[in-house]
Amino acid sequence: DIAQVVTNQERKIDILKLDVEGSEWEILDRLYQTGTYRNVSAIYVEDHVRKIFDGKYRKLRLDVLKNYKEAGVPLYWW
């Protein structure tokens, strides 16, 4: 569980880079829902929205982007 990994670190994580071939929004949602995104200084994401056309994936992406924006947390693309 990504939230457990982040929580178990002895200090704040400087950079979390996600290249997980389509699971990025589930992971980001988990970090948001548990509040553990606060333990990461910068989150870099490789987004696969151009390759995945599933409606559920795209809705989750929009929901996660909205949540992070409302929380004032930037997500960086690479």
Order of alpha helices (4+ residues) and beta strands (2+ residues): alpha-beta-alpha-beta-alpha-beta
